[in-house]
Amino acid sequence: MHDPYAWPLDFEALVLVPALALGYLLVVRRYGVPRWRIACFAAGLALILAVFVTPLHTIALHYLLSVHLLQNVVLAEWAPALCVLGLPSNLPVPRLLTHPFVALPLWAGTYFVWHIPAVYDAALRRPETLLHLEHMSYFVTGLLFWWPALQDEPHRLTAGARAMYLFAAFVIAAPLGLLLALIPRAVYDFYVDAPHELWGLSPLTDQQLGGAAMALEQAAVLFAAGTWFFLRFLSGEGRADAFRTLDPSSYDPRPEVRDGRGARPREG
C-alpha cells in the first residue's frame, strides 16, 4: 500500500522542469524578457512542481481519478498558458503547428484520445513510459494551443478572432468533463480496481467530482479568456470598424488600433 501523503520525485519534476528552466534562461539571455513575463513562466513551472512533487502525485497515481484529472488540466491548460505568456512574441515557433486550425484540433484530439478508458488505463499501468508520453503530449499541445491566443506572432489574430478561437475550444473541450460527470458508472478500471478508497470517495463519486471540476475549470479559464478578448474587440475593434465605415480617411490601420490596444483614429 502506498502512503497517500508521500512526497514523490517524478520525471516531470526531475527532468522536464529543469530542462524548461534552462531553455528559458537561454531565451531570456538572447531575446530579453520583461519581468512580468519571467514571473508568468516561473508560475507555470511552479504549477507543474505543485502537482508532481507533492502528495497530489501519489494520490493521482494510486487513489483518485479526480486528482489525476487535475494534473492533466495543469499540464494541458494552466501551465502552458503561463509559459506562453512568459515567452517573447518574437521567439521563432512553427507557423503551421501554431495555426489556430491546426493547434486547436491537436490539443482537443490529444485530450480526448488519452481519456479513452482503455488508453487512460494503459498509461496509468505504465507510469515509467506511457504515462510520461501522455503528460508530455498534454504540455506540448497546450503550448501550441495557447500560442495564437496569447502571442501576436506569427499569426496576429485580431481580438475578435482570439475570442472565437477560445470560445470554440470551450465548446469542444467542455463535453469531456460533463460526460465523465454524468456517466452513471465508473469507466476507468484502474481506479475501480484500486485497493483502497481515499477520503471515503467511491470510484463513481470520484469520477463525477473530477468531471464536474474539469468542466467548471474549462468554463472559468477558456470562457473567461474568450470573454476578455471579446470585450477588447467591442471596445477597440468595434470603434475602429465604426470609424472606418463613417470615414475611411479617419481609420488608423496600425496594429494597436486593430487589436484594440488604445491607439486613437487619426484626426484631420
C-alpha beads as a LAMMPS data file, in Angstrom:
LAMMPS data file: protein, C-alpha beads

268 atoms
267 bonds

1 atom types
1 bond types

-500.0 500.0 xlo xhi
-500.0 500.0 ylo yhi
-500.0 500.0 zlo zhi

Masses

1 110.0

Atoms # bond

1 1 1 0.000 0.000 0.000
2 1 1 1.270 3.422 -0.962
3 1 1 1.252 6.214 1.575
4 1 1 -1.173 8.746 0.013
5 1 1 0.704 11.609 1.602
6 1 1 4.193 10.658 0.416
7 1 1 6.225 13.311 -1.422
8 1 1 7.451 11.703 -4.676
9 1 1 10.127 12.673 -7.178
10 1 1 8.785 12.190 -10.683
11 1 1 10.150 12.548 -14.212
12 1 1 8.187 15.749 -14.807
13 1 1 9.848 17.306 -11.758
14 1 1 13.362 15.883 -12.182
15 1 1 13.732 16.319 -15.941
16 1 1 11.028 18.483 -17.522
17 1 1 11.080 21.442 -15.137
18 1 1 14.905 21.834 -15.025
19 1 1 15.066 21.470 -18.823
20 1 1 12.393 24.111 -19.298
21 1 1 14.105 26.433 -16.827
22 1 1 17.457 26.067 -18.597
23 1 1 15.894 26.632 -22.001
24 1 1 14.088 29.690 -20.714
25 1 1 17.305 31.113 -19.304
26 1 1 18.833 30.915 -22.785
27 1 1 15.756 32.620 -24.276
28 1 1 15.966 35.436 -21.729
29 1 1 19.645 35.996 -22.439
30 1 1 19.129 36.081 -26.196
31 1 1 15.852 37.960 -26.590
32 1 1 15.413 39.908 -23.379
33 1 1 12.192 39.396 -21.478
34 1 1 10.337 41.813 -19.163
35 1 1 9.891 40.848 -15.551
36 1 1 6.184 40.165 -15.823
37 1 1 6.859 37.520 -18.476
38 1 1 9.541 35.926 -16.308
39 1 1 7.024 35.800 -13.449
40 1 1 4.464 34.099 -15.692
41 1 1 6.918 31.443 -16.847
42 1 1 8.074 30.808 -13.286
43 1 1 4.449 30.419 -12.192
44 1 1 3.895 27.836 -14.926
45 1 1 6.862 25.784 -13.730
46 1 1 5.709 26.157 -10.133
47 1 1 2.324 24.708 -11.051
48 1 1 3.988 21.658 -12.607
49 1 1 6.062 21.140 -9.475
50 1 1 2.979 21.587 -7.298
51 1 1 1.221 18.600 -8.847
52 1 1 4.244 16.323 -9.318
53 1 1 6.464 16.655 -6.239
54 1 1 3.700 16.841 -3.642
55 1 1 1.314 14.171 -2.320
56 1 1 -1.051 15.137 -5.131
57 1 1 1.034 12.989 -7.461
58 1 1 0.907 9.953 -5.178
59 1 1 -2.853 10.319 -4.803
60 1 1 -3.272 10.729 -8.560
61 1 1 -1.272 7.597 -9.369
62 1 1 -2.793 5.287 -6.780
63 1 1 -6.069 6.587 -5.405
64 1 1 -8.178 9.280 -7.070
65 1 1 -9.068 9.942 -10.686
66 1 1 -10.155 13.476 -9.798
67 1 1 -6.633 14.380 -8.709
68 1 1 -5.145 12.882 -11.855
69 1 1 -7.593 14.938 -13.904
70 1 1 -6.293 17.982 -12.032
71 1 1 -2.751 17.075 -13.119
72 1 1 -3.952 16.806 -16.708
73 1 1 -5.602 20.223 -16.553
74 1 1 -2.413 21.767 -15.169
75 1 1 -0.297 20.204 -17.929
76 1 1 -2.702 20.869 -20.805
77 1 1 -4.075 24.287 -19.878
78 1 1 -2.772 26.224 -16.891
79 1 1 0.978 25.667 -17.116
80 1 1 1.154 26.039 -20.924
81 1 1 -0.827 29.284 -20.796
82 1 1 1.531 30.772 -18.229
83 1 1 4.621 29.556 -20.096
84 1 1 3.371 31.038 -23.378
85 1 1 2.748 34.353 -21.634
86 1 1 6.311 34.147 -20.342
87 1 1 7.877 33.848 -23.793
88 1 1 8.772 36.775 -26.079
89 1 1 6.495 37.339 -29.061
90 1 1 9.417 37.316 -31.495
91 1 1 10.528 33.817 -30.489
92 1 1 10.583 31.639 -33.641
93 1 1 7.843 28.994 -33.494
94 1 1 6.449 26.537 -36.067
95 1 1 3.993 28.571 -38.116
96 1 1 1.910 25.585 -39.192
97 1 1 1.642 23.913 -35.780
98 1 1 0.628 27.168 -34.085
99 1 1 -2.016 27.986 -36.685
100 1 1 -5.444 28.038 -34.985
101 1 1 -6.898 25.467 -37.381
102 1 1 -4.066 23.084 -36.516
103 1 1 -3.309 23.852 -32.865
104 1 1 -6.905 23.567 -31.626
105 1 1 -7.608 20.128 -33.174
106 1 1 -4.235 18.826 -31.967
107 1 1 -4.937 19.992 -28.417
108 1 1 -8.526 18.763 -28.306
109 1 1 -7.676 15.478 -30.022
110 1 1 -4.893 14.821 -27.514
111 1 1 -7.294 15.476 -24.652
112 1 1 -9.969 13.127 -25.960
113 1 1 -7.704 10.281 -27.117
114 1 1 -5.888 9.998 -23.789
115 1 1 -9.220 9.949 -21.939
116 1 1 -10.499 6.914 -23.813
117 1 1 -10.809 4.399 -20.925
118 1 1 -8.573 1.705 -22.454
119 1 1 -5.864 4.247 -23.307
120 1 1 -6.142 6.025 -19.949
121 1 1 -5.854 2.755 -18.001
122 1 1 -2.917 1.601 -20.128
123 1 1 -0.991 4.805 -19.391
124 1 1 -1.604 4.553 -15.647
125 1 1 -0.383 0.942 -15.637
126 1 1 2.836 2.063 -17.359
127 1 1 3.842 5.070 -15.240
128 1 1 7.506 4.926 -16.309
129 1 1 6.828 5.100 -20.050
130 1 1 3.365 5.669 -21.492
131 1 1 2.224 7.983 -18.714
132 1 1 5.184 10.284 -19.374
133 1 1 4.248 10.354 -23.061
134 1 1 0.693 11.301 -22.101
135 1 1 1.866 14.129 -19.877
136 1 1 4.364 15.455 -22.419
137 1 1 1.742 15.433 -25.176
138 1 1 -0.619 17.440 -22.970
139 1 1 2.022 20.063 -22.314
140 1 1 3.318 20.367 -25.883
141 1 1 -0.125 20.589 -27.479
142 1 1 -1.118 23.011 -24.711
143 1 1 1.730 25.318 -25.730
144 1 1 0.655 25.105 -29.370
145 1 1 -2.975 25.742 -28.430
146 1 1 -2.334 28.852 -26.341
147 1 1 0.232 30.432 -28.670
148 1 1 -2.141 32.016 -31.251
149 1 1 -4.432 33.241 -28.455
150 1 1 -1.769 34.878 -26.292
151 1 1 1.014 35.869 -28.710
152 1 1 0.939 38.252 -31.677
153 1 1 3.370 36.431 -33.916
154 1 1 3.328 34.756 -36.352
155 1 1 -0.447 34.873 -36.984
156 1 1 -1.508 38.227 -35.491
157 1 1 -5.089 37.270 -34.753
158 1 1 -7.481 40.105 -34.037
159 1 1 -9.132 40.300 -30.635
160 1 1 -12.380 39.062 -32.160
161 1 1 -10.663 36.070 -33.754
162 1 1 -8.983 35.186 -30.456
163 1 1 -12.337 35.325 -28.698
164 1 1 -13.920 32.978 -31.246
165 1 1 -10.920 30.658 -31.017
166 1 1 -11.201 30.341 -27.235
167 1 1 -14.978 30.006 -27.297
168 1 1 -14.580 27.200 -29.853
169 1 1 -12.067 25.493 -27.570
170 1 1 -14.524 25.737 -24.698
171 1 1 -17.368 24.261 -26.748
172 1 1 -15.169 21.400 -27.981
173 1 1 -13.490 20.522 -24.675
174 1 1 -16.290 21.033 -22.137
175 1 1 -18.284 17.900 -23.085
176 1 1 -15.446 15.649 -21.886
177 1 1 -15.735 16.765 -18.278
178 1 1 -19.537 16.802 -18.433
179 1 1 -19.542 13.289 -19.843
180 1 1 -17.387 11.992 -17.003
181 1 1 -19.638 13.743 -14.503
182 1 1 -22.864 12.324 -15.943
183 1 1 -21.966 8.737 -16.872
184 1 1 -23.742 6.511 -14.288
185 1 1 -20.795 4.144 -13.807
186 1 1 -17.056 4.386 -13.224
187 1 1 -15.331 3.887 -16.589
188 1 1 -11.646 3.710 -15.605
189 1 1 -10.830 0.211 -14.335
190 1 1 -7.510 1.354 -12.905
191 1 1 -9.317 3.346 -10.223
192 1 1 -12.176 0.869 -9.846
193 1 1 -9.563 -1.804 -9.016
194 1 1 -7.595 0.452 -6.667
195 1 1 -7.061 -1.478 -3.414
196 1 1 -8.182 1.325 -1.123
197 1 1 -10.553 4.274 -1.222
198 1 1 -9.372 7.668 -0.031
199 1 1 -11.453 10.261 1.792
200 1 1 -14.487 7.977 1.560
201 1 1 -14.903 8.565 -2.186
202 1 1 -16.197 5.678 -4.268
203 1 1 -14.804 5.351 -7.822
204 1 1 -18.045 6.713 -9.287
205 1 1 -18.230 9.693 -6.927
206 1 1 -14.561 10.402 -7.576
207 1 1 -15.171 10.349 -11.344
208 1 1 -18.221 12.607 -11.073
209 1 1 -16.356 15.133 -8.934
210 1 1 -13.370 15.099 -11.287
211 1 1 -15.502 15.504 -14.401
212 1 1 -17.533 18.334 -12.900
213 1 1 -14.383 20.110 -11.709
214 1 1 -12.821 19.776 -15.173
215 1 1 -15.900 21.233 -16.859
216 1 1 -16.067 24.116 -14.388
217 1 1 -12.357 24.837 -14.797
218 1 1 -12.664 24.982 -18.563
219 1 1 -15.648 27.276 -18.232
220 1 1 -13.702 29.545 -15.900
221 1 1 -10.467 29.656 -17.906
222 1 1 -11.441 29.308 -21.570
223 1 1 -14.740 31.155 -21.367
224 1 1 -13.276 33.922 -19.208
225 1 1 -10.289 34.387 -21.530
226 1 1 -12.592 34.383 -24.547
227 1 1 -14.842 36.948 -22.904
228 1 1 -11.859 39.193 -22.162
229 1 1 -10.809 39.185 -25.820
230 1 1 -14.422 39.716 -26.890
231 1 1 -14.639 42.808 -24.692
232 1 1 -11.374 44.045 -26.222
233 1 1 -12.938 43.512 -29.617
234 1 1 -16.002 45.540 -28.656
235 1 1 -14.044 48.382 -27.076
236 1 1 -11.235 48.589 -29.615
237 1 1 -12.017 46.970 -32.932
238 1 1 -15.707 47.881 -32.756
239 1 1 -14.807 51.574 -32.627
240 1 1 -12.227 51.116 -35.384
241 1 1 -14.819 49.472 -37.640
242 1 1 -17.280 52.267 -36.926
243 1 1 -14.723 54.938 -37.838
244 1 1 -13.785 53.072 -40.984
245 1 1 -17.440 52.860 -42.036
246 1 1 -18.212 56.503 -41.320
247 1 1 -14.977 57.992 -42.608
248 1 1 -12.344 55.717 -44.165
249 1 1 -9.756 58.508 -44.030
250 1 1 -10.026 58.666 -40.230
251 1 1 -9.180 55.000 -39.775
252 1 1 -5.696 54.233 -38.469
253 1 1 -4.634 50.776 -39.679
254 1 1 -1.816 50.387 -37.186
255 1 1 -1.801 47.027 -35.302
256 1 1 -2.520 48.639 -31.938
257 1 1 -5.776 50.022 -33.322
258 1 1 -6.725 46.769 -34.954
259 1 1 -6.103 44.841 -31.765
260 1 1 -7.817 47.384 -29.536
261 1 1 -4.766 48.451 -27.560
262 1 1 -5.630 52.073 -27.065
263 1 1 -4.460 53.972 -30.168
264 1 1 -6.841 56.586 -31.488
265 1 1 -8.059 57.295 -35.015
266 1 1 -6.171 59.971 -36.842
267 1 1 -7.529 63.441 -36.818
268 1 1 -7.890 65.766 -39.745

Bonds

1 1 1 2
2 1 2 3
3 1 3 4
4 1 4 5
5 1 5 6
6 1 6 7
7 1 7 8
8 1 8 9
9 1 9 10
10 1 10 11
11 1 11 12
12 1 12 13
13 1 13 14
14 1 14 15
15 1 15 16
16 1 16 17
17 1 17 18
18 1 18 19
19 1 19 20
20 1 20 21
21 1 21 22
22 1 22 23
23 1 23 24
24 1 24 25
25 1 25 26
26 1 26 27
27 1 27 28
28 1 28 29
29 1 29 30
30 1 30 31
31 1 31 32
32 1 32 33
33 1 33 34
34 1 34 35
35 1 35 36
36 1 36 37
37 1 37 38
38 1 38 39
39 1 39 40
40 1 40 41
41 1 41 42
42 1 42 43
43 1 43 44
44 1 44 45
45 1 45 46
46 1 46 47
47 1 47 48
48 1 48 49
49 1 49 50
50 1 50 51
51 1 51 52
52 1 52 53
53 1 53 54
54 1 54 55
55 1 55 56
56 1 56 57
57 1 57 58
58 1 58 59
59 1 59 60
60 1 60 61
61 1 61 62
62 1 62 63
63 1 63 64
64 1 64 65
65 1 65 66
66 1 66 67
67 1 67 68
68 1 68 69
69 1 69 70
70 1 70 71
71 1 71 72
72 1 72 73
73 1 73 74
74 1 74 75
75 1 75 76
76 1 76 77
77 1 77 78
78 1 78 79
79 1 79 80
80 1 80 81
81 1 81 82
82 1 82 83
83 1 83 84
84 1 84 85
85 1 85 86
86 1 86 87
87 1 87 88
88 1 88 89
89 1 89 90
90 1 90 91
91 1 91 92
92 1 92 93
93 1 93 94
94 1 94 95
95 1 95 96
96 1 96 97
97 1 97 98
98 1 98 99
99 1 99 100
100 1 100 101
101 1 101 102
102 1 102 103
103 1 103 104
104 1 104 105
105 1 105 106
106 1 106 107
107 1 107 108
108 1 108 109
109 1 109 110
110 1 110 111
111 1 111 112
112 1 112 113
113 1 113 114
114 1 114 115
115 1 115 116
116 1 116 117
117 1 117 118
118 1 118 119
119 1 119 120
120 1 120 121
121 1 121 122
122 1 122 123
123 1 123 124
124 1 124 125
125 1 125 126
126 1 126 127
127 1 127 128
128 1 128 129
129 1 129 130
130 1 130 131
131 1 131 132
132 1 132 133
133 1 133 134
134 1 134 135
135 1 135 136
136 1 136 137
137 1 137 138
138 1 138 139
139 1 139 140
140 1 140 141
141 1 141 142
142 1 142 143
143 1 143 144
144 1 144 145
145 1 145 146
146 1 146 147
147 1 147 148
148 1 148 149
149 1 149 150
150 1 150 151
151 1 151 152
152 1 152 153
153 1 153 154
154 1 154 155
155 1 155 156
156 1 156 157
157 1 157 158
158 1 158 159
159 1 159 160
160 1 160 161
161 1 161 162
162 1 162 163
163 1 163 164
164 1 164 165
165 1 165 166
166 1 166 167
167 1 167 168
168 1 168 169
169 1 169 170
170 1 170 171
171 1 171 172
172 1 172 173
173 1 173 174
174 1 174 175
175 1 175 176
176 1 176 177
177 1 177 178
178 1 178 179
179 1 179 180
180 1 180 181
181 1 181 182
182 1 182 183
183 1 183 184
184 1 184 185
185 1 185 186
186 1 186 187
187 1 187 188
188 1 188 189
189 1 189 190
190 1 190 191
191 1 191 192
192 1 192 193
193 1 193 194
194 1 194 195
195 1 195 196
196 1 196 197
197 1 197 198
198 1 198 199
199 1 199 200
200 1 200 201
201 1 201 202
202 1 202 203
203 1 203 204
204 1 204 205
205 1 205 206
206 1 206 207
207 1 207 208
208 1 208 209
209 1 209 210
210 1 210 211
211 1 211 212
212 1 212 213
213 1 213 214
214 1 214 215
215 1 215 216
216 1 216 217
217 1 217 218
218 1 218 219
219 1 219 220
220 1 220 221
221 1 221 222
222 1 222 223
223 1 223 224
224 1 224 225
225 1 225 226
226 1 226 227
227 1 227 228
228 1 228 229
229 1 229 230
230 1 230 231
231 1 231 232
232 1 232 233
233 1 233 234
234 1 234 235
235 1 235 236
236 1 236 237
237 1 237 238
238 1 238 239
239 1 239 240
240 1 240 241
241 1 241 242
242 1 242 243
243 1 243 244
244 1 244 245
245 1 245 246
246 1 246 247
247 1 247 248
248 1 248 249
249 1 249 250
250 1 250 251
251 1 251 252
252 1 252 253
253 1 253 254
254 1 254 255
255 1 255 256
256 1 256 257
257 1 257 258
258 1 258 259
259 1 259 260
260 1 260 261
261 1 261 262
262 1 262 263
263 1 263 264
264 1 264 265
265 1 265 266
266 1 266 267
267 1 267 268
